[in-house]
Amino acid sequence: MTNSTIKILQNNIKLYRKQKGITQLRLSILTGISKDYITAIECGKRVPSIKRLILISNALNIDLYKFFIETEK
């Protein structure tokens, strides 16, 4: 993935999580991914595997492809 794709991904995960009113801790519980890892994804310090992206998209009830589309700020 390019740096711009990673930035879009991290921004969208955070955006959709907040739109759903879900905290990082709640997302962690729903996905089985540690809260620290969720934080690292949203801060751009980690790039999630496809398996983790699927877990996150399922927990947020968001189609996976939407994480890769640049959204309005």
PyMOL CGO cylinders between C-alpha atoms (Angstrom):
from pymol import cmd
from pymol.cgo import CYLINDER

trace = [
    CYLINDER, 0.00, 0.00, 0.00, 1.15, 3.52, -0.67, 0.3, 1, 1, 1, 1, 1, 1,
    CYLINDER, 1.15, 3.52, -0.67, 1.47, 6.07, 2.10, 0.3, 1, 1, 1, 1, 1, 1,
    CYLINDER, 1.47, 6.07, 2.10, -1.60, 7.93, 0.84, 0.3, 1, 1, 1, 1, 1, 1,
    CYLINDER, -1.60, 7.93, 0.84, -3.65, 4.72, 0.85, 0.3, 1, 1, 1, 1, 1, 1,
    CYLINDER, -3.65, 4.72, 0.85, -2.55, 3.99, 4.41, 0.3, 1, 1, 1, 1, 1, 1,
    CYLINDER, -2.55, 3.99, 4.41, -3.52, 7.52, 5.46, 0.3, 1, 1, 1, 1, 1, 1,
    CYLINDER, -3.52, 7.52, 5.46, -6.96, 7.15, 3.86, 0.3, 1, 1, 1, 1, 1, 1,
    CYLINDER, -6.96, 7.15, 3.86, -7.38, 3.77, 5.57, 0.3, 1, 1, 1, 1, 1, 1,
    CYLINDER, -7.38, 3.77, 5.57, -6.47, 5.03, 9.03, 0.3, 1, 1, 1, 1, 1, 1,
    CYLINDER, -6.47, 5.03, 9.03, -8.66, 8.13, 8.67, 0.3, 1, 1, 1, 1, 1, 1,
    CYLINDER, -8.66, 8.13, 8.67, -11.65, 6.10, 7.50, 0.3, 1, 1, 1, 1, 1, 1,
    CYLINDER, -11.65, 6.10, 7.50, -11.41, 3.54, 10.29, 0.3, 1, 1, 1, 1, 1, 1,
    CYLINDER, -11.41, 3.54, 10.29, -11.43, 6.38, 12.81, 0.3, 1, 1, 1, 1, 1, 1,
    CYLINDER, -11.43, 6.38, 12.81, -14.20, 8.26, 10.96, 0.3, 1, 1, 1, 1, 1, 1,
    CYLINDER, -14.20, 8.26, 10.96, -16.56, 5.28, 10.71, 0.3, 1, 1, 1, 1, 1, 1,
    CYLINDER, -16.56, 5.28, 10.71, -15.84, 4.22, 14.29, 0.3, 1, 1, 1, 1, 1, 1,
    CYLINDER, -15.84, 4.22, 14.29, -16.74, 7.68, 15.55, 0.3, 1, 1, 1, 1, 1, 1,
    CYLINDER, -16.74, 7.68, 15.55, -19.82, 7.90, 13.30, 0.3, 1, 1, 1, 1, 1, 1,
    CYLINDER, -19.82, 7.90, 13.30, -21.07, 4.68, 14.88, 0.3, 1, 1, 1, 1, 1, 1,
    CYLINDER, -21.07, 4.68, 14.88, -20.38, 6.07, 18.36, 0.3, 1, 1, 1, 1, 1, 1,
    CYLINDER, -20.38, 6.07, 18.36, -17.95, 3.25, 19.16, 0.3, 1, 1, 1, 1, 1, 1,
    CYLINDER, -17.95, 3.25, 19.16, -14.89, 3.81, 21.33, 0.3, 1, 1, 1, 1, 1, 1,
    CYLINDER, -14.89, 3.81, 21.33, -11.54, 2.23, 20.60, 0.3, 1, 1, 1, 1, 1, 1,
    CYLINDER, -11.54, 2.23, 20.60, -12.08, 0.01, 23.63, 0.3, 1, 1, 1, 1, 1, 1,
    CYLINDER, -12.08, 0.01, 23.63, -15.48, -1.15, 22.37, 0.3, 1, 1, 1, 1, 1, 1,
    CYLINDER, -15.48, -1.15, 22.37, -14.05, -1.81, 18.89, 0.3, 1, 1, 1, 1, 1, 1,
    CYLINDER, -14.05, -1.81, 18.89, -11.30, -3.82, 20.54, 0.3, 1, 1, 1, 1, 1, 1,
    CYLINDER, -11.30, -3.82, 20.54, -13.86, -5.94, 22.36, 0.3, 1, 1, 1, 1, 1, 1,
    CYLINDER, -13.86, -5.94, 22.36, -15.98, -6.43, 19.22, 0.3, 1, 1, 1, 1, 1, 1,
    CYLINDER, -15.98, -6.43, 19.22, -13.01, -7.48, 17.08, 0.3, 1, 1, 1, 1, 1, 1,
    CYLINDER, -13.01, -7.48, 17.08, -10.69, -9.23, 19.53, 0.3, 1, 1, 1, 1, 1, 1,
    CYLINDER, -10.69, -9.23, 19.53, -7.94, -6.81, 18.47, 0.3, 1, 1, 1, 1, 1, 1,
    CYLINDER, -7.94, -6.81, 18.47, -6.13, -5.07, 21.32, 0.3, 1, 1, 1, 1, 1, 1,
    CYLINDER, -6.13, -5.07, 21.32, -7.03, -1.45, 22.03, 0.3, 1, 1, 1, 1, 1, 1,
    CYLINDER, -7.03, -1.45, 22.03, -3.36, -0.52, 21.67, 0.3, 1, 1, 1, 1, 1, 1,
    CYLINDER, -3.36, -0.52, 21.67, -3.34, -2.03, 18.17, 0.3, 1, 1, 1, 1, 1, 1,
    CYLINDER, -3.34, -2.03, 18.17, -6.54, -0.16, 17.22, 0.3, 1, 1, 1, 1, 1, 1,
    CYLINDER, -6.54, -0.16, 17.22, -4.91, 3.06, 18.45, 0.3, 1, 1, 1, 1, 1, 1,
    CYLINDER, -4.91, 3.06, 18.45, -1.74, 2.29, 16.47, 0.3, 1, 1, 1, 1, 1, 1,
    CYLINDER, -1.74, 2.29, 16.47, -3.79, 1.73, 13.29, 0.3, 1, 1, 1, 1, 1, 1,
    CYLINDER, -3.79, 1.73, 13.29, -5.63, 5.03, 13.70, 0.3, 1, 1, 1, 1, 1, 1,
    CYLINDER, -5.63, 5.03, 13.70, -2.36, 6.87, 14.41, 0.3, 1, 1, 1, 1, 1, 1,
    CYLINDER, -2.36, 6.87, 14.41, -0.68, 5.37, 11.36, 0.3, 1, 1, 1, 1, 1, 1,
    CYLINDER, -0.68, 5.37, 11.36, 1.87, 3.39, 13.35, 0.3, 1, 1, 1, 1, 1, 1,
    CYLINDER, 1.87, 3.39, 13.35, 0.53, -0.01, 12.23, 0.3, 1, 1, 1, 1, 1, 1,
    CYLINDER, 0.53, -0.01, 12.23, -1.01, -1.27, 9.01, 0.3, 1, 1, 1, 1, 1, 1,
    CYLINDER, -1.01, -1.27, 9.01, -3.64, -3.92, 9.68, 0.3, 1, 1, 1, 1, 1, 1,
    CYLINDER, -3.64, -3.92, 9.68, -3.68, -7.25, 7.91, 0.3, 1, 1, 1, 1, 1, 1,
    CYLINDER, -3.68, -7.25, 7.91, -6.63, -8.09, 5.67, 0.3, 1, 1, 1, 1, 1, 1,
    CYLINDER, -6.63, -8.09, 5.67, -7.89, -10.41, 8.41, 0.3, 1, 1, 1, 1, 1, 1,
    CYLINDER, -7.89, -10.41, 8.41, -7.95, -7.54, 10.91, 0.3, 1, 1, 1, 1, 1, 1,
    CYLINDER, -7.95, -7.54, 10.91, -9.53, -5.20, 8.37, 0.3, 1, 1, 1, 1, 1, 1,
    CYLINDER, -9.53, -5.20, 8.37, -12.34, -7.70, 7.86, 0.3, 1, 1, 1, 1, 1, 1,
    CYLINDER, -12.34, -7.70, 7.86, -12.86, -7.95, 11.63, 0.3, 1, 1, 1, 1, 1, 1,
    CYLINDER, -12.86, -7.95, 11.63, -13.03, -4.16, 11.89, 0.3, 1, 1, 1, 1, 1, 1,
    CYLINDER, -13.03, -4.16, 11.89, -15.36, -3.78, 8.91, 0.3, 1, 1, 1, 1, 1, 1,
    CYLINDER, -15.36, -3.78, 8.91, -17.69, -6.44, 10.31, 0.3, 1, 1, 1, 1, 1, 1,
    CYLINDER, -17.69, -6.44, 10.31, -17.71, -4.81, 13.75, 0.3, 1, 1, 1, 1, 1, 1,
    CYLINDER, -17.71, -4.81, 13.75, -18.50, -1.41, 12.23, 0.3, 1, 1, 1, 1, 1, 1,
    CYLINDER, -18.50, -1.41, 12.23, -20.94, -2.89, 9.69, 0.3, 1, 1, 1, 1, 1, 1,
    CYLINDER, -20.94, -2.89, 9.69, -19.06, -1.09, 6.90, 0.3, 1, 1, 1, 1, 1, 1,
    CYLINDER, -19.06, -1.09, 6.90, -18.20, -2.61, 3.51, 0.3, 1, 1, 1, 1, 1, 1,
    CYLINDER, -18.20, -2.61, 3.51, -14.45, -3.25, 3.43, 0.3, 1, 1, 1, 1, 1, 1,
    CYLINDER, -14.45, -3.25, 3.43, -13.89, -1.28, 0.23, 0.3, 1, 1, 1, 1, 1, 1,
    CYLINDER, -13.89, -1.28, 0.23, -15.16, 1.92, 1.89, 0.3, 1, 1, 1, 1, 1, 1,
    CYLINDER, -15.16, 1.92, 1.89, -12.03, 2.05, 4.06, 0.3, 1, 1, 1, 1, 1, 1,
    CYLINDER, -12.03, 2.05, 4.06, -10.03, 2.75, 0.88, 0.3, 1, 1, 1, 1, 1, 1,
    CYLINDER, -10.03, 2.75, 0.88, -12.17, 5.56, -0.56, 0.3, 1, 1, 1, 1, 1, 1,
    CYLINDER, -12.17, 5.56, -0.56, -11.16, 9.12, 0.28, 0.3, 1, 1, 1, 1, 1, 1,
    CYLINDER, -11.16, 9.12, 0.28, -13.99, 10.76, 2.19, 0.3, 1, 1, 1, 1, 1, 1,
    CYLINDER, -13.99, 10.76, 2.19, -14.98, 14.36, 2.75, 0.3, 1, 1, 1, 1, 1, 1,
    CYLINDER, -14.98, 14.36, 2.75, -13.49, 15.85, 5.89, 0.3, 1, 1, 1, 1, 1, 1,
]
cmd.load_cgo(trace, "trace")
